[in-house]
Amino acid sequence: MPYPHTEWVSLGGNNEDDIGGNCHMVSYFDGKHTHSILIDAGNKFSKTPGYDQFFPMLPKGIKAIFNTHGHLDHIGAPAHYLNYGLSVPPSYGSPLTMNVQRVQLGRVYGNEKPWHQIHEIEPGRVINVGHFRIEGVSVSHSIPQAMGFYVVTPNARLFFTGDCKWDTNLPVKPTTDAQRLAQIGAKGLDALFLDSTRCHQPGMTRTEQDVREDIRADVLAHPEVTEFIMPIMSTSVQRFAILAQLSQEMNIPVVYEGRAIEDMLEAARRSGIKLKEMYPGSRIHHVRSFEGQQITQSCTRHFHPGTGSQGEINAFFAKALRGGNQNVMLHPEKTRVLFLASVIPGNENLCAPLFATLDDMGISHVIIHTSGHGSSGDLLKYSEVLAPRTLFPVHGSRDHIEHHAQIQTAAGHMVMKAMNGDVVRWVGKNATPVIVGHIETPALACKEVGQEWVTNARSKKESLRNLYEYAVVNSWDAPKPDSGIVLPKDKKIIAPRLTPGFDPE
């Protein structure tokens, strides 16, 4: 029988050639029983026709899920677990993170059926689950209220950053809690699991305030423009806060549109992020409001953020370029497009037609953006402050993990590399981690097959819900055509069991 020990395994996120589907399983075996939790459970978009998304398959026996922030590549799976018929354990996260998850649950699973338990927690609160003591610690990201998790077991202290950068002056607080991170590091940290997404970039990631100044300078440099169209990621609440700041300072109203943006701003409001109260001089209106219509129809100078920064064909921006939106004028001299998001790798073919159309129309455009992920300088700051005995590069492809490891090794840190399915174990206190084996990491694959209207039993309100078909696959890559796997219509495929507390022969 193996000795008591702590284990970690990436069930998704440390992929061979791309990013997404982030999910960490942490287990503690006390000699008789194993307790396990998940840090995140997110989606990964498919590159193969026939599949829309993949999710890490939910192992049996998970006691709780801790959610670092409100991006779907970290929190997108639970709604699909429920929709597939699985029992989902309680979920914990910041108010905004969990409100975004509520939106996702409504869209995928429906509001008329019971959800799993959802718990909103603030930074510093300690949750005890089985042998685990878990504390949320504020980190900076492009969506507010992101948290890393400090996980303590009887023999190991682990820290998972989630997505992070070292920006201590975000418009929406809190930001990276450098003081608490230093305290954790001073106690002795066995392992740090650190975001690798942007490790190839030297220096520090630009701050949100840098973006604010760039927008201000661009607006001042183009006094002839009355319509600043701003394609933006719906989750970029920090960027919306910047627009609210500039609206107050420059006396320029903000008129927004797009369902995803509506949902996100409502989730932010419910989470205590009330931009109009933060910036009382700002003017923020939905395009369908009386004020929004007055501004757009009178051609009053305004900011016009909307969905579609990644070329989505049914989003606001693509429709506007096709002439299907009466709220924009798209005049070569009066319109300027400020992309407040960069092109996500893999979306180049979707976005290229947007830029070409703008060029054909003679409409000037520019990208003004910063990442929510830390560059090499940010990552070295985290490793310096937390001072782990072992650092694990996570959240990236094999290339990201290899490059991040080189940076941290050069800085004098002990680094261990592990991909999806590699089981890492700590036996005893102050132990050196060892890879003891490998497990399969099956994924829940899905494709969208339509939509339906459903009625909430309590509110009696109707809402539109997506319909999906599912299959369990043994790889994060879609199966080859000759694999024999077919998306089921009437029956469910039972997933191979993932066994926490894996012990090799």
Buried (B, 14 or more C-beta within 10 A) or exposed (E): EEEBBBBBBBBBBBBEEBBBBBBBBBBBBBEEEBBBBBBBBBBBBBEEEBBBBBBBBBBEBBBBBBBBBBBBBBBBBBBBBBBBEBEBBBBBBBBBBBBBBBBBBBBBBBBBEEBBEBEBBEBEEEBEBBBBBBBBBBBBBBBBBBBBBBBBBEBBBBBBBBBBBBBEEBBBEBBBBBEBBEEBBEEEBBBBBBBBBBBBBEEBBBBBBBBBEBBBEBBEEBEEBBBBBBBBBBBBBBBBBBBBBBBBEBEBBBBBBBBBBBBBBEBBBBBEBEBBEBBEEBBBBBBEEEBBBEBBEEEEBBBBBBBBBBBBEEBBBBBBBEEEBEBBBBBEEBBBBBBBBBBBEEBEEBBEEBBEBBEEBEBBBEBBBBBBBBBBBBBBBBBBBBBBBBBBBBBBBBBBBBBBBBBBEEBEBEBBBBBBBBBBBBBEEEBEBEEBBBBEBBBBBBBEEEEEEBEBEEEEEEBEBBEBBBBBBBBBBBBEEEEEBEBEEEEEBEBEEBBBBBBEE
